[in-house]
Each structure stands twice: as C-alpha cells, then as structure tokens.
Amino acid sequence: MTTSTSAGSGLLDAVRAGTRVIELGHPLYTGMAGSPNHPGFRMTLERRHGDAVRPDGGSASNEVIVTGGHTGTHVDALAHVSHDGLLHGGVDAAQAQRGGRHTVHGAETIPPMVTRGVFLDVAAVHGVDVLEPGYGVTADDLSRAAERAGAEPGPGDVAVVRTGWGRLFADPVAYVGRESGVPGPTEEAARWLAERRVVATGADTTAYEQIPPGAGHRVLPVHRVLLVEHGIHIIEHLALEDGAEAGLGEFLAVVTPLRIVGGTGAPVRPVAVVPA
C-alpha cells in the first residue's frame, strides 16, 4: 500500500509541475447570452449569511439555480434532436419522451470525455479575429485548420471549431445574431467530421450551425447530421479565445457533463490540458 501511495503522489506531483489547464467554457451568471429557444440561467441567494446564526457564531449561505440544459457551455445529448420522428439509431422519439424525461439517449448517457482534442481555428485560417456574420464554415476550412493545428481529428477525438464569435458573448443581442446571422459549420463540414468519427465537436456560438442573417434557428441541418445520423455530441457556447491565444493545436480534452437523467443536454466545464 505504501508503494502504491508513493507512486500515486509522484505521478500527481509530475502532473502538477508539468501541465497547464486552459478553460474552454464560460462561467455561468444571470443575464448571460443564450439561445432564444432555451430557458436562461438564473441564480439567487436563497439564504444569506446572518439569516441564521448558530450558537457558535457560524453562519451559512446557499443559492437557488434555475437553468435550461442548453444554457451556457453545455453538451447536447442524442435525445435533443429528432428527424421524421426518430432519434439516433431509429429510436421512436415520441415513445422515448413519455413520462416527462427521455428513457433513451438522455444526458446521463453522454460519456465522460478524457481524450485527444484538436483545436480548429477557422478564424485564424482566414486571418481574422472573428468570421463574418452568417459565414458557413466548410470542409476545406476544417481541413486547413487541421493542417494549421498539426493534427487532424480522428476516432474518439473532440474537435473544437473557433469562429471568434465568442468575443461577442458579453453582448447577448450581438452574440445571438438574430438580424446579423452567426458563423458556423455547414452540413458539408459536419459530414467531414463525421467521416473522422469524432465523439464530439463544439464551437464558440449559440448554435453549432451556420445561421444566415434574419433566419434564426428555423432549420438546423448540422444537428441532424451529427446527433441523429451519426451519434456525435455537440458542445455549444465554448469560450475559445484563451485557447487561441495559447496557440492550441492538439491537446488533452477533459469534458465531463452533468449526468441529468432523461435530459436533452447538460452543463459542462470543458478544459484543455497542455504541457506547461
């Protein structure tokens, strides 16, 4: 037992000394930007210090949190989208959702991901800080971004697509882009990723889609391709500016969503682990 503990401590010391953790998600706060299709995030203190004081002078505070599963940085479960009444694998969506929760493909089935990540900086490929509103990220864009990163996504990887749009997150109206449109992957780009059999892919926008000006979220073909046809999870509202500044290419991705039984999505705090 002593030998095992010492070895474990040595490994932990090595990890602490030799790695750096980069946040890839936004903090959660009341009033933050979010999709108009989903409930927003709300947090308030239910009990404040001093409301009750213990005999020894101690006091505690706690909060109430109300949120949708697709608010803030989150992962889509395969129960999130159906096509022609069917979820991934031909599961009957109406049958699966009876009883107020999904009995198939719920958020509790999203796997914890500790795997290789590939940072696909499409904005950098185009030599801009932010892609134009409504720009459609193509398969060629992803291929060029992979070449720039020095790594192409493969089976079981997490592919992260940077558009630069996350720079607008502090301005909810601009970020949602109802009138301007929002850059994002096209159906062609989604199929490029599906061919490489990634386990998940995400971007720094409110919807992992090309949203043309004025179109809103009327149709979401990329969600159909990834979630329904190929069983690939989608991560939305990523925060990728720190990763871009650090020059991320290939990295260790740690993505562990909350296990919400029967849910269609789950909040997550994704990080990139890289050498210090």
C-alpha positions as CSV (number, residue, x, y, z in Angstrom):
1,M,0.0,0.0,0.0
2,T,2.9,2.4,0.8
3,T,4.5,1.8,-2.6
4,S,1.2,2.5,-4.4
5,T,0.6,5.7,-2.5
6,S,4.1,7.0,-3.1
7,A,3.8,6.2,-6.8
8,G,0.5,8.0,-7.0
9,S,1.9,11.0,-5.2
10,G,4.8,11.1,-7.6
11,L,2.6,11.0,-10.6
12,L,0.4,13.8,-9.2
13,D,3.4,15.9,-8.5
14,A,4.6,15.4,-12.0
15,V,1.2,16.4,-13.5
16,R,1.0,19.5,-11.3
17,A,4.5,20.6,-12.3
18,G,4.3,19.9,-16.0
19,T,0.9,20.8,-17.2
20,R,-1.3,23.9,-17.8
21,V,-5.1,23.9,-17.8
22,I,-6.9,26.2,-20.2
23,E,-10.6,26.9,-19.7
24,L,-12.8,26.3,-22.7
25,G,-16.1,27.3,-21.2
26,H,-17.9,30.4,-19.9
27,P,-18.8,31.0,-16.3
28,L,-22.5,30.9,-15.5
29,Y,-24.2,34.1,-14.5
30,T,-27.6,35.6,-14.5
31,G,-28.3,37.6,-17.7
32,M,-25.6,35.9,-19.9
33,A,-26.2,35.3,-23.6
34,G,-28.1,32.3,-24.7
35,S,-30.3,30.8,-27.3
36,P,-33.8,32.2,-27.6
37,N,-35.0,28.6,-27.9
38,H,-34.0,27.7,-24.3
39,P,-34.6,28.9,-20.8
40,G,-32.0,31.2,-19.4
41,F,-29.8,30.9,-16.4
42,R,-30.9,32.4,-13.1
43,M,-29.1,32.2,-9.7
44,T,-30.0,34.0,-6.5
45,L,-29.1,33.5,-2.8
46,E,-31.9,31.6,-1.0
47,R,-30.2,32.1,2.3
48,R,-27.7,34.8,3.3
49,H,-25.0,35.0,6.0
50,G,-26.7,36.3,9.1
51,D,-30.2,35.0,8.3
52,A,-29.5,32.2,10.8
53,V,-26.6,32.2,13.2
54,R,-25.5,29.0,15.0
55,P,-24.8,29.1,18.8
56,D,-21.0,29.1,18.0
57,G,-21.3,32.2,15.7
58,G,-21.2,30.2,12.5
59,S,-23.5,31.1,9.5
60,A,-24.0,29.7,6.0
61,S,-25.3,30.9,2.7
62,N,-26.8,28.9,-0.2
63,E,-28.4,29.6,-3.6
64,V,-31.2,28.5,-5.9
65,I,-30.3,27.8,-9.5
66,V,-32.8,27.7,-12.4
67,T,-31.4,26.8,-15.8
68,G,-32.1,25.0,-19.1
69,G,-29.9,22.1,-20.1
70,H,-28.8,24.1,-23.2
71,T,-27.8,27.3,-21.4
72,G,-24.2,28.3,-21.1
73,T,-21.4,25.9,-22.1
74,H,-23.2,22.6,-22.5
75,V,-23.2,19.3,-24.3
76,D,-26.2,18.1,-26.4
77,A,-27.5,14.6,-25.6
78,L,-28.6,12.4,-28.5
79,A,-32.2,12.9,-27.2
80,H,-32.0,16.6,-28.2
81,V,-32.9,16.4,-31.9
82,S,-35.1,14.0,-33.9
83,H,-35.8,13.8,-37.6
84,D,-39.0,12.5,-39.1
85,G,-40.0,11.4,-35.6
86,L,-36.8,9.4,-34.9
87,L,-33.8,9.8,-32.7
88,H,-30.3,8.4,-33.4
89,G,-30.4,4.7,-34.1
90,G,-34.1,4.8,-35.3
91,V,-35.5,5.3,-31.8
92,D,-39.1,6.5,-31.7
93,A,-38.9,10.0,-30.2
94,A,-42.5,10.2,-29.1
95,Q,-42.2,6.9,-27.2
96,A,-38.8,7.8,-25.7
97,Q,-40.0,11.0,-24.2
98,R,-43.1,9.8,-22.4
99,G,-43.3,10.4,-18.7
100,G,-41.5,13.8,-18.7
101,R,-38.0,12.5,-19.4
102,H,-36.2,10.7,-22.1
103,T,-35.8,7.0,-21.5
104,V,-33.3,6.6,-24.3
105,H,-30.3,8.8,-25.2
106,G,-30.7,11.0,-22.1
107,A,-28.0,13.3,-20.9
108,E,-26.9,10.7,-18.3
109,T,-25.6,8.6,-21.3
110,I,-23.2,11.3,-22.6
111,P,-19.8,9.7,-21.9
112,P,-17.2,11.5,-19.9
113,M,-14.6,12.5,-22.4
114,V,-10.9,12.4,-21.5
115,T,-9.4,12.2,-24.9
116,R,-7.4,14.0,-27.6
117,G,-8.7,17.4,-28.6
118,V,-8.0,19.2,-31.8
119,F,-8.3,23.0,-32.0
120,L,-9.6,24.0,-35.4
121,D,-9.1,27.8,-35.6
122,V,-11.0,28.7,-38.7
123,A,-10.9,32.4,-37.9
124,A,-7.1,32.3,-37.9
125,V,-7.1,30.4,-41.1
126,H,-8.9,33.3,-42.7
127,G,-6.6,35.8,-41.0
128,V,-9.3,37.5,-39.0
129,D,-10.3,37.8,-35.3
130,V,-13.9,37.0,-36.0
131,L,-15.6,35.3,-39.0
132,E,-18.2,37.4,-40.8
133,P,-21.8,37.1,-39.6
134,G,-23.5,34.2,-41.3
135,Y,-20.3,32.7,-42.7
136,G,-20.6,29.0,-43.5
137,V,-17.6,27.0,-42.3
138,T,-16.7,24.5,-45.0
139,A,-14.9,21.1,-45.0
140,D,-12.0,22.9,-46.7
141,D,-11.9,25.4,-43.8
142,L,-11.7,22.5,-41.3
143,S,-9.0,20.7,-43.4
144,R,-6.9,23.9,-43.5
145,A,-7.4,24.5,-39.8
146,A,-6.3,20.9,-39.0
147,E,-3.2,21.5,-41.1
148,R,-2.5,24.6,-39.1
149,A,-3.0,22.8,-35.8
150,G,-0.7,20.0,-37.0
151,A,-3.3,17.4,-36.2
152,E,-6.4,16.0,-37.9
153,P,-9.4,14.8,-35.8
154,G,-9.8,11.1,-35.6
155,P,-11.9,8.4,-34.0
156,G,-12.9,9.3,-30.4
157,D,-11.5,12.8,-30.6
158,V,-13.1,16.1,-29.6
159,A,-12.9,18.7,-32.4
160,V,-13.2,22.3,-31.4
161,V,-14.1,24.9,-34.0
162,R,-13.2,28.5,-33.4
163,T,-15.1,31.2,-35.3
164,G,-14.1,34.1,-33.0
165,W,-17.8,34.8,-32.3
166,G,-17.2,34.1,-28.6
167,R,-15.7,37.6,-28.4
168,L,-19.3,38.9,-28.5
169,F,-20.5,36.8,-25.6
170,A,-20.8,39.8,-23.3
171,D,-23.3,41.4,-25.6
172,P,-26.3,39.0,-25.7
173,V,-28.0,40.7,-28.7
174,A,-24.9,40.7,-30.9
175,Y,-23.9,37.2,-29.8
176,V,-27.3,35.6,-30.7
177,G,-27.2,37.4,-34.0
178,R,-30.8,37.3,-34.9
179,E,-30.5,40.0,-37.5
180,S,-26.8,39.7,-38.4
181,G,-26.5,36.0,-38.7
182,V,-23.9,33.8,-37.0
183,P,-21.0,32.0,-38.5
184,G,-20.9,28.2,-38.1
185,P,-20.3,24.8,-39.7
186,T,-22.2,23.8,-42.8
187,E,-23.7,20.4,-43.4
188,E,-20.6,19.6,-45.5
189,A,-18.3,20.4,-42.6
190,A,-20.4,18.2,-40.3
191,R,-20.0,15.3,-42.7
192,W,-16.2,15.9,-42.8
193,L,-16.1,15.5,-39.0
194,A,-18.5,12.5,-39.1
195,E,-16.2,10.8,-41.6
196,R,-13.4,11.1,-39.0
197,R,-15.7,9.6,-36.3
198,V,-15.1,12.2,-33.6
199,V,-17.0,11.6,-30.4
200,A,-18.0,15.3,-30.0
201,T,-17.4,18.6,-31.7
202,G,-18.1,22.1,-30.4
203,A,-17.9,25.8,-31.3
204,D,-18.0,29.3,-29.8
205,T,-21.5,30.1,-30.8
206,T,-25.0,29.7,-29.6
207,A,-25.8,27.0,-32.2
208,Y,-23.4,24.8,-33.9
209,E,-24.7,25.9,-37.3
210,Q,-24.3,28.5,-40.0
211,I,-27.1,30.9,-39.2
212,P,-27.8,33.3,-42.2
213,P,-28.9,36.9,-41.4
214,G,-32.5,37.1,-40.3
215,A,-33.0,33.3,-40.5
216,G,-32.8,32.5,-36.8
217,H,-32.9,28.8,-35.8
218,R,-35.5,27.8,-38.4
219,V,-33.6,24.8,-39.6
220,L,-30.6,23.0,-38.0
221,P,-29.2,20.6,-40.6
222,V,-25.9,20.2,-38.8
223,H,-27.7,19.0,-35.6
224,R,-29.4,16.4,-37.8
225,V,-26.2,15.1,-39.3
226,L,-24.2,14.9,-36.1
227,L,-26.8,14.0,-33.5
228,V,-29.4,11.9,-35.4
229,E,-27.4,10.4,-38.2
230,H,-24.0,9.8,-36.6
231,G,-24.5,10.0,-32.8
232,I,-21.9,12.7,-32.4
233,H,-22.4,15.0,-29.4
234,I,-22.4,18.8,-29.9
235,I,-20.8,21.3,-27.5
236,E,-22.1,24.9,-27.7
237,H,-21.2,28.3,-26.1
238,L,-17.5,27.4,-25.9
239,A,-15.0,30.1,-24.8
240,L,-12.1,29.7,-27.1
241,E,-10.1,33.0,-27.0
242,D,-7.7,31.8,-24.3
243,G,-7.1,28.7,-26.3
244,A,-6.4,30.7,-29.5
245,E,-4.0,33.0,-27.6
246,A,-2.2,30.0,-26.3
247,G,-1.8,28.6,-29.8
248,L,-3.7,25.4,-29.0
249,G,-3.4,22.6,-31.6
250,E,-3.5,19.1,-30.3
251,F,-4.4,18.8,-26.5
252,L,-5.9,16.6,-23.9
253,A,-9.6,17.4,-23.7
254,V,-11.5,16.9,-20.4
255,V,-15.3,17.1,-20.9
256,T,-17.5,15.7,-18.2
257,P,-21.2,16.8,-18.5
258,L,-23.6,16.6,-15.6
259,R,-25.5,13.3,-15.5
260,I,-29.0,14.6,-15.8
261,V,-31.3,11.5,-16.1
262,G,-33.6,11.9,-19.1
263,G,-32.3,15.3,-20.1
264,T,-31.6,16.6,-23.6
265,G,-28.4,18.5,-22.6
266,A,-26.1,19.1,-19.7
267,P,-23.9,22.0,-18.5
268,V,-20.2,21.2,-18.7
269,R,-16.9,22.8,-17.8
270,P,-14.5,21.7,-20.5
271,V,-10.8,22.2,-20.2
272,A,-7.7,21.7,-22.3
273,V,-4.7,20.2,-20.6
274,V,-1.3,21.0,-22.3
275,P,2.3,21.0,-21.3
276,A,3.3,23.9,-19.1
